[in-house]
C-alpha cells in the first residue's frame, strides 16, 4: 500500500494512467478512459478502490477524478518527478 495515497497498486494504476496522460499531453487530466473497446481496460478492483476512497466517480466507459482524486494525482506526479 502506498504511503502517498493509501492505495494498493491496483488503485495506483488508475492514477498512474492519468499521470501518464498528463505528462504526454502537458495538461491536467481529470477524465480517464476505463474501457477503450480496443483492449485497454482499467483494473476493476482499482476503480472500485478509488471510488470507495472518494477519489473517483466511474461513469460507463470513463470516470472522473474528484477534487480529492486530483490532489492524489498531483502527489503521484510529484513522486514520479522526484526520480529525476
N, C-alpha and C positions, 0 to 999 in steps of 0.2 A: 504494500500500500504506500502511495506517495505521501511524503511529509508535506509537500507543497499544496496538494489538493485534497488529501484524504481519500483519494480514489484508487481503485485497483488498476492494473494495466489495461483491462478492458474499458474502463471508464476513461482512462487517459488516452486510449486510442482515438476516441471521438475528438478530444481536444487537440491531439497531435495532428489529426487530419485537418482540422480547422487552422492550426498553426501553419501547416504546410501551405495551404491555400493563401493564407495571409502573407507568407514570405514571397510566394511566386507572383501574387497579384499586386503586392505593395499596399493593399487595402485591408482594413479590419473586416474580418469575416464574422457574420452573425448567423447566417443560414448555412446548414450543412445538408448535403445530399445523403440520404440514408440508403437508397437503392437506386442506382442509375439504370437498371434494366439491362446492363451490359456486363454484369459480373461483379461490379463493386457493390458491396453492401456493408453497412456498419454492423458491428457486433451487437446483437440484440441485448445481451446482458449488459454491455457497456451503455447502450442507450437507456435501458431501464435504470441502471445505477445513476446516470447523470440526471434523469428525470426525478428519481427519488431524492436526490441531493438538492433539487431545486435549481439545477444548472441548465436544464434543457427542456424544451417543450416539443416533443415529436408531433408532426402533422403529416401523416401519409408518408410519402417518399422523401420528405425533407423534415428538418427540425430547426428550431431557433434557439440559440443560446439566450438565456435570461441575463439580466444585468449582473447577477452573481456569477453566472457562467462566463460572461465576458471578462470578469475580474480573474477567474481561474485561467482563462485562455491567456490573458496578459502575463500571468505568473509562469505559465508553461513557455511562452515565447521568450520571456526574460531568462528563464533557466537554460533554454537552448542557446540563446545568445551568449550566455556565460561561459560556454565552452570554446569560445574563440581563442 
